[in-house]
Amino acid sequence: MLRVISRILTGLVFLFSGFVKAVDPKGGAIKIAEYLEVASLHDTEGIATILSIALSSVEFILGFHLLIGFKIKRVALPALLFMVVFTIITLFIAIFEPVSDCGCFGDAIKLSNWETFIKNLIILPFSLIVYYQKEKYKCTLPSIRQHLLTFLSISFCVGISAYSIYYLPVLDFRPYHIGANIPDNMSIPEGADEGEYETTFILEKDGVKKEFGVDDYPYNDSTWVFIDSKTKVIREGYQPPIAALNFESTDGDDLTDAIINNEQTVFLAIAPQLGKATTKNIKQLIELKNTAFKHNNLFYFATASLADACFKFDLEHQAAFEYAMCDETTLKTIVRGNPGLVIIQNGTVIAKYNHTQLPDASQLMNPLSHSVQALQSKNDKTWLWLSFIVLTGAIVIIFKLK
C-alpha cells in the first residue's frame, strides 16, 4: 500500500507542477531569468523560455508515468535525482533568498521559499520509496502502447506550451485574469488578518547604541538620538493579490485611476520594453486606438521604457499613442504578450490578447463587452479541443487496447 501511495503522491506533485508551468511557459521563463540574473547572466529571454518548456515537460512526463504506473523502472531514478537536486536548491534559496518566490507551482499556488523547501522534504522520502521499490511495479500494457502513452504526454505538454506562447496562457492564475476586478484585488477586505509585527528602535546616547521596543522606549528622555528601526514579522497578515499598481504619463501625471477606475472602456496595449516588442502588427494597434477614440473609449500604451524611447517608437511608427509608464515586472504579469492588449471596463478585465491574435478594429463595436466576450470565447476553444483529443487518446490506449 505504501508503495502505491508513494507512486501516486509523487506522480501527482510532478504532474501538477509540470502542468501549471506548461500552461504559462513565459511565466516560467521570467522566473528562470531571475535565477540566471543571480548568476550574472543577462538578456537570457530566449534560453529561459527553452529551459522553461524543458523543465515543465520533464516534470509532466515523469508525473504522468508515475501516476499511470508504467515505465517506473525508467522514471524512478530521474524523479529521485530531480527531487534531491531541487531540495538542495530550495534550501539554498530559503536561506539566502536570491529570489522571493521559487515558482515551483507557477502562479497557481504561491509558496514561500521555506514552504517550498518543506514541501520537497515531504515528497523526497516518497520518491526514495518509489526508487527502491521500482522492481515491484508491474504494468500489463504492451511496450508499443507504453511508447504511445509517452508520446501523447510529450505532445500534450509541449503542445500546450507552444499554444500558450503563441497566444496567451490557456489557464491564467494571475490577479489580472479575465473577469478579475483590479481595484478589488488591490484592496484589503474588512476584518482581514492584519498580521503581527514587532518593531525595535536603535537609539544612541553618549556614543552607546541600544535597542528598545515599543514598551521600553525612552519617550521622556530626549538625550537618546534615533539611529534606525527594525521590524520583525511574527505573523504575516493578509496581502492583497495586487500589492501595488501605478501608471504615469511621460510628463509624470498619475494615470492609474483613469485606467482602472473608469466607466469608459479602456484599451491598454502593453509592451514591457519597446525595443523588444514585435511590431509587425503595430498597424492593428493603431486601428484599434482610432476605433476606441471614435467610440469615446480610451487607449493607452503601457511600457517600462523611458520617455525618450516612447518618443522614438511613436515617431518611427507614426502611432500617436498616449503612453503610460509602469513597472516592467508588473506589465509582464498583466499580460504575457509583447505587445499584448488588455481591455478594461469599470476596473474589470474583460479581454486579453497577444499580438498574434489581435481582433480587427471593426469587430469591437458597441456594445463592446458583448463582442469581446464572443471573440474571447471563440479563441479559448482551441486548447480545450486539444486537451480533449489527447486525453481521449490516452483513455483509449489504457482501457480499450489491453
Helices and strands as residue ranges (DSSP letters): H 2-22, H 25-38, H 45-68, H 72-96, H 113-132, G 134-136, H 143-166, H 182-186, E 196-205, E 208-212, E 225-235, H 256-260, E 266-271, G 274-276, H 282-294, E 298-303, H 307-317, E 323-325, H 328-334, E 340-345, E 348-354, G 355-357, G 361-363, H 368-400
